[in-house]
Amino acid sequence: MDNSTLRQKHGNTSLLKPKTRMGFLWFSFATLLASLSYFLVTQGGWYWFFGQFFLAWALVLFFVVMHECGHNSFFKSRKLNSFFGFVAGILSMIPFKAWQCIHWDHHVHTGYRDLDPTTVSTIQANVTATQRTFMNFCWRFWIPIFSLVYRVENFWNVKKLSKLYPKQLKRMCLEMIVVAVFWISIVLIYGIWPFIKDFGVAFFAAFVVQELVMLSQHSHIPWDLANGSQVTVKPFSQQGAYTRSAIASPLVSKFLFIHFDHHGAHHLYPQVPGYFLHKVNFIGENTVSFFQWVVKSKRMPADVLIYQNSNSTGQRI
């Protein structure tokens, strides 16, 4: 499908370019929420509950900011994207350079489960019965184990990163050290138990939301396998078939996800900033309500959701 045809279908996306003002606005909004949450938590009583809510909200926003900066689509300047992506990565507990490399390869290899570095582990059959029971238990009772595993398996996995990106490994490891030192210092200075008591619920909630969003984007959708053969990558224009847009209500989509939930449009146009994705006229075959996806997916065991797809189960979610 050529560019003129895409413009007729989805609008002229070349006009949807990063705006530095928008980048600063959203980053400032997330920072304001985080600051407000700290103030509320320190007041105690009912204010503590509002503090958890605002901090969880801020943490989700920082995760989305990191994602956008990884595409160099949050600010006009590449330097600003790198700096604020690095900061947002620290706050998201993800080394930014590792995120940027892994995530770009995800876009390049979307559609091939054994080539995408974020999905290759979902085709392996050596998952024990105990592991399946554990992951199904966590999924059923809203314990965000996949959000943690997603981070560790992809962005903190030195062995994996050294194989995929040997030239960038030094910088990745340095960023890992920075992220680790930052959070260890914060926890030790604040106190382990006081930190858990004051902020633990917010981090837990943010991880739950991030897990739902990440799993909604590609899980249980049939993908191809390269099986070691030389294959042609799927062009962005065809990746809608391998991507799900689990779209939340307009307010949630804008103020919580910065339209990150318009994931089909994002895969077609990864250069378009998230804050403009809702302007892309794209409703793919896998577009669903975020709430309905959560309800349906939670009825499905985690191992079925992740390791199988709709062709094998006959269930479209």
Stockholm file with secondary structure:
# STOCKHOLM 1.0

chainA/1-317         MDNSTLRQKHGNTSLLKPKTRMGFLWFSFATLLASLSYFLVTQGGWYWFFGQFFLAWALVLFFVVMHECGHNSFFKSRKLNSFFGFVAGILSMIPFKAWQCIHWDHHVHTGYRDLDPTTVSTIQANVTATQRTFMNFCWRFWIPIFSLVYRVENFWNVKKLSKLYPKQLKRMCLEMIVVAVFWISIVLIYGIWPFIKDFGVAFFAAFVVQELVMLSQHSHIPWDLANGSQVTVKPFSQQGAYTRSAIASPLVSKFLFIHFDHHGAHHLYPQVPGYFLHKVNFIGENTVSFFQWVVKSKRMPADVLIYQNSNSTGQRI
#=GR chainA/1-317 SS CCHHHHHHHHCCGGGCCCCHHHHHHHHHHHHHHHHHHHHHHHHCTTHHHHHHHHHHHHHHHHHHHHHHHHTTCSSSSHHHHHHHHHHHHHHHTSCHHHHHHHHHHHHHTTTBTTTSTTTGGGGCCCCCHHHHHHHHHHHHTTCCHHHHHHHHHHHSCHHHHHHHCTTTHHHHHHHHHHHHHHHHHHHHHHCHHHHHHHHHHHHHHHHHHHHHHHHHHHTTSCCBCCTTSCCCCCCGGGGGGGCCEEECCHHHHHHTTTTTTCHHHHHHCTTSCGGGGGGSCCCCTTEEEHHHHHHHHHTSCHHHHHHCCHHHHCCCC
#=GC SS_cons         CCHHHHHHHHCCGGGCCCCHHHHHHHHHHHHHHHHHHHHHHHHCTTHHHHHHHHHHHHHHHHHHHHHHHHTTCSSSSHHHHHHHHHHHHHHHTSCHHHHHHHHHHHHHTTTBTTTSTTTGGGGCCCCCHHHHHHHHHHHHTTCCHHHHHHHHHHHSCHHHHHHHCTTTHHHHHHHHHHHHHHHHHHHHHHCHHHHHHHHHHHHHHHHHHHHHHHHHHHTTSCCBCCTTSCCCCCCGGGGGGGCCEEECCHHHHHHTTTTTTCHHHHHHCTTSCGGGGGGSCCCCTTEEEHHHHHHHHHTSCHHHHHHCCHHHHCCCC
//
